Amino acid sequence: MTTTGPRITITYCTQCRWLLRAGWMAQELLTTFGADLGEVALVPGVGGVFRIAVDDRIVWDRKDDGGFPDIAVLKQRVRDVVDPGRDLGHSDRGQGRGRTAPA
Protein backbone atom coordinates (compact mmCIF):
# COMPACT_ATOMS: atom_id res chain seq x y z
CA MET A 1 0.00 0.00 0.00
CA THR A 2 1.29 3.44 -0.91
CA THR A 3 0.21 6.79 0.46
CA THR A 4 -0.57 9.49 -2.05
CA GLY A 5 -1.30 12.49 0.15
CA PRO A 6 0.73 14.39 2.71
CA ARG A 7 1.72 12.88 6.04
CA ILE A 8 0.64 14.72 9.16
CA THR A 9 2.70 14.07 12.26
CA ILE A 10 1.45 15.00 15.72
CA THR A 11 4.26 14.70 18.25
CA TYR A 12 2.95 14.83 21.82
CA CYS A 13 4.48 14.62 25.30
CA THR A 14 3.82 11.33 27.05
CA GLN A 15 4.98 12.79 30.39
CA CYS A 16 2.27 15.47 30.12
CA ARG A 17 -0.33 12.88 29.09
CA TRP A 18 -1.33 14.72 25.91
CA LEU A 19 -2.26 11.58 23.95
CA LEU A 20 -6.01 12.26 24.14
CA ARG A 21 -5.53 15.81 22.85
CA ALA A 22 -3.31 14.54 20.02
CA GLY A 23 -5.81 11.79 19.16
CA TRP A 24 -8.71 14.23 19.09
CA MET A 25 -6.81 16.59 16.78
CA ALA A 26 -5.90 13.67 14.51
CA GLN A 27 -9.57 12.67 14.37
CA GLU A 28 -10.62 16.23 13.50
CA LEU A 29 -8.04 16.46 10.71
CA LEU A 30 -9.04 13.07 9.29
CA THR A 31 -12.71 14.06 9.38
CA THR A 32 -12.04 17.36 7.61
CA PHE A 33 -9.43 16.29 5.05
CA GLY A 34 -10.25 12.58 4.71
CA ALA A 35 -8.85 10.99 1.57
CA ASP A 36 -6.69 14.04 0.80
CA LEU A 37 -4.27 12.86 3.50
CA GLY A 38 -1.88 9.98 3.10
CA GLU A 39 -1.37 9.42 6.81
CA VAL A 40 -1.84 10.93 10.25
CA ALA A 41 0.74 9.69 12.73
CA LEU A 42 0.86 10.09 16.51
CA VAL A 43 4.46 10.22 17.70
CA PRO A 44 5.25 10.01 21.42
CA GLY A 45 7.77 12.49 22.77
CA VAL A 46 8.89 14.03 26.06
CA GLY A 47 9.76 17.41 27.52
CA GLY A 48 6.46 19.19 26.90
CA VAL A 49 6.53 18.77 23.13
CA PHE A 50 3.35 19.27 21.12
CA ARG A 51 4.19 19.77 17.46
CA ILE A 52 2.14 19.26 14.31
CA ALA A 53 3.78 18.98 10.90
CA VAL A 54 2.56 18.42 7.37
CA ASP A 55 5.32 16.40 5.72
CA ASP A 56 8.40 18.32 6.94
CA ARG A 57 6.68 21.69 7.43
CA ILE A 58 5.79 22.54 11.03
CA VAL A 59 2.33 24.12 11.19
CA TRP A 60 2.09 24.31 15.01
CA ASP A 61 4.62 24.12 17.81
CA ARG A 62 3.38 24.58 21.37
CA LYS A 63 6.56 26.32 22.49
CA ASP A 64 6.80 28.68 19.50
CA ASP A 65 3.07 29.36 19.03
CA GLY A 66 2.13 29.53 22.69
CA GLY A 67 0.00 26.64 23.90
CA PHE A 68 -2.34 24.52 21.87
CA PRO A 69 -4.12 25.51 18.67
CA ASP A 70 -7.81 26.19 18.41
CA ILE A 71 -9.04 23.43 16.11
CA ALA A 72 -10.28 25.95 13.50
CA VAL A 73 -6.83 27.57 13.39
CA LEU A 74 -5.14 24.18 13.06
CA LYS A 75 -7.43 23.19 10.19
CA GLN A 76 -6.68 26.48 8.44
CA ARG A 77 -2.92 25.97 8.77
CA VAL A 78 -3.15 22.41 7.50
CA ARG A 79 -5.43 23.50 4.66
CA ASP A 80 -2.96 26.23 3.65
CA VAL A 81 -0.37 23.49 3.02
CA VAL A 82 -2.57 20.63 1.79
CA ASP A 83 -5.18 22.44 -0.33
CA PRO A 84 -4.96 26.27 -0.20
CA GLY A 85 -8.09 26.76 -2.30
CA ARG A 86 -10.36 24.69 -0.03
CA ASP A 87 -13.19 26.43 1.79
CA LEU A 88 -13.43 25.15 5.34
CA GLY A 89 -16.95 26.46 5.83
CA HIS A 90 -17.59 27.54 9.41
CA SER A 91 -13.89 27.19 10.30
CA ASP A 92 -13.16 30.07 7.93
CA ARG A 93 -15.86 32.42 9.24
CA GLY A 94 -14.40 35.52 10.81
CA GLN A 95 -10.90 34.60 9.66
CA GLY A 96 -10.94 36.58 6.40
CA ARG A 97 -11.58 33.53 4.18
CA GLY A 98 -14.60 31.78 2.85
CA ARG A 99 -18.12 33.08 2.48
CA THR A 100 -19.55 35.47 5.00
CA ALA A 101 -22.67 34.65 6.95
CA PRO A 102 -25.92 36.07 5.58
CA ALA A 103 -27.01 39.39 7.06
Phi, psi and chi 1 to 4 in degrees:
 res  aa     phi    psi   chi1   chi2   chi3   chi4
   1 MET       -  134.0 -178.0  168.7  119.6      -
   2 THR  -116.8  146.6   60.9      -      -      -
   3 THR   -94.3  140.4   58.3      -      -      -
   4 THR  -108.9  -21.3   57.1      -      -      -
   5 GLY  -100.5 -178.7      -      -      -      -
   6 PRO   -68.5  158.0   13.9  -18.1      -      -
   7 ARG  -103.8  123.7  178.7  179.4 -160.9 -104.5
   8 ILE  -100.3  130.9  -65.7 -179.3      -      -
   9 THR  -117.2  125.6  -54.3      -      -      -
  10 ILE  -113.1  108.4  -57.9  174.8      -      -
  11 THR   -97.8  124.1  -54.4      -      -      -
  12 TYR  -129.3  154.2   65.9   94.2      -      -
  13 CYS   -83.8  121.1  179.3      -      -      -
  14 THR   -73.9  -31.7   56.8      -      -      -
  15 GLN   -64.5  -33.2  -63.2  166.9  -40.9      -
  16 CYS   -87.7   -6.3  -57.6      -      -      -
  17 ARG    61.6   49.4  -59.4 -170.4 -176.8  -83.2
  18 TRP   -97.8   16.4  -72.1  -23.4      -      -
  19 LEU   -60.4  -45.0  172.6   59.8      -      -
  20 LEU   -61.8  -40.9  -71.4  177.2      -      -
  21 ARG   -63.4  -45.2 -178.2 -174.0  -53.2  -97.7
  22 ALA   -63.4  -42.0      -      -      -      -
  23 GLY   -65.0  -39.7      -      -      -      -
  24 TRP   -64.7  -42.9  172.8   71.1      -      -
  25 MET   -65.9  -37.9  -70.2 -172.2  178.7      -
  26 ALA   -61.5  -44.3      -      -      -      -
  27 GLN   -61.1  -43.9  175.7 -176.7  -28.0      -
  28 GLU   -62.3  -42.2  -73.9  -71.1  -38.6      -
  29 LEU   -67.8  -40.2  -67.0  173.2      -      -
  30 LEU   -66.1  -37.2  -75.3  165.1      -      -
  31 THR   -66.8  -40.7  -60.5      -      -      -
  32 THR   -76.7  -43.5  -61.4      -      -      -
  33 PHE  -104.4  -15.0  -63.3  100.1      -      -
  34 GLY    41.2 -121.2      -      -      -      -
  35 ALA   -70.0   -7.9      -      -      -      -
  36 ASP   -75.2  -12.3  -66.1  -26.8      -      -
  37 LEU  -101.4  143.8  -59.7  177.8      -      -
  38 GLY   -85.1  -32.8      -      -      -      -
  39 GLU  -168.1  147.8  177.0 -179.5    7.1      -
  40 VAL  -125.6  119.0  176.3      -      -      -
  41 ALA  -114.8  137.5      -      -      -      -
  42 LEU  -100.8  122.5  -60.3  177.9      -      -
  43 VAL  -119.9  115.5  179.4      -      -      -
  44 PRO   -68.8  141.3   11.3  -12.3      -      -
  45 GLY  -142.6 -172.3      -      -      -      -
  46 VAL  -139.9  173.7  -65.6      -      -      -
  47 GLY    77.9   25.3      -      -      -      -
  48 GLY    79.6   16.8      -      -      -      -
  49 VAL   -73.2  137.5   66.3      -      -      -
  50 PHE  -149.8  100.6 -164.0   87.6      -      -
  51 ARG  -133.2  136.7 -175.4  178.2  -50.0  112.2
  52 ILE  -123.1  128.5  -58.4  169.1      -      -
  53 ALA  -130.6  146.2      -      -      -      -
  54 VAL  -108.2  114.7  178.2      -      -      -
  55 ASP    52.8 -118.1  -67.4  -33.7      -      -
  56 ASP  -103.3    7.1  -67.1  -34.2      -      -
  57 ARG   -98.1  118.1 -178.7  174.5  172.7 -173.2
  58 ILE   -75.6  124.0  -64.4  172.5      -      -
  59 VAL  -104.5  -17.2  -64.2      -      -      -
  60 TRP  -154.5  133.2 -170.7  -89.0      -      -
  61 ASP  -134.5  120.5 -173.3  -60.4      -      -
  62 ARG   -53.3  -40.7 -172.9 -172.8   70.6   79.4
  63 LYS   -73.5  -38.3  -68.5  179.6 -179.3  177.2
  64 ASP   -80.7  -37.8  -67.0  -21.3      -      -
  65 ASP   -95.2   -6.7  -66.8  -60.0      -      -
  66 GLY    79.6   81.7      -      -      -      -
  67 GLY    90.8 -148.5      -      -      -      -
  68 PHE  -109.4  149.0  -60.5   97.8      -      -
  69 PRO   -77.1  145.4   29.4  -35.0      -      -
  70 ASP   -64.0  142.0  176.8   80.1      -      -
  71 ILE   -62.1  -34.1 -162.6   63.0      -      -
  72 ALA   -64.9  -40.5      -      -      -      -
  73 VAL   -65.4  -43.3  171.0      -      -      -
  74 LEU   -60.7  -45.8  177.0   59.4      -      -
  75 LYS   -60.8  -39.1  -71.4  177.9 -178.4 -177.9
  76 GLN   -64.5  -43.2  -69.9  165.0   -6.7      -
  77 ARG   -66.1  -39.7  -70.1 -171.4 -178.7 -170.5
  78 VAL   -66.9  -45.3  169.7      -      -      -
  79 ARG   -56.4  -42.3 -179.9  -92.7  -40.0  -87.9
  80 ASP   -61.0  -23.6  -69.3  -12.7      -      -
  81 VAL   -94.5  -45.3  175.7      -      -      -
  82 VAL   -77.4  -45.7  171.7      -      -      -
  83 ASP  -155.7   78.5 -174.7    3.1      -      -
  84 PRO   -56.7  -25.2  -23.1   31.6      -      -
  85 GLY   -84.4   -6.3      -      -      -      -
  86 ARG   -71.2  135.7  179.5 -171.0  -66.4 -120.0
  87 ASP   -90.4  125.4 -179.9    7.3      -      -
  88 LEU   -92.8   12.6  -68.9  175.1      -      -
  89 GLY    62.7 -126.3      -      -      -      -
  90 HIS   -61.9  -24.4   69.2  -83.1      -      -
  91 SER   -69.6  -19.3  -68.3      -      -      -
  92 ASP   -92.9  -14.5  -83.5  -28.8      -      -
  93 ARG   -61.0  131.6  -55.6  -64.9 -173.8  -95.3
  94 GLY    77.6    4.1      -      -      -      -
  95 GLN  -111.7    9.7  -59.4  -64.4  -39.1      -
  96 GLY    84.8    8.7      -      -      -      -
  97 ARG  -132.2  162.4  -69.7 -170.6   61.4  121.8
  98 GLY    76.6 -177.6      -      -      -      -
  99 ARG   -77.8  152.0  -61.5  178.7  -58.4 -111.6
 100 THR   -89.9  156.3   57.6      -      -      -
 101 ALA   -68.7  147.9      -      -      -      -
 102 PRO   -62.3  148.9   -0.1    1.0      -      -
 103 ALA   -77.6      -      -      -      -      -
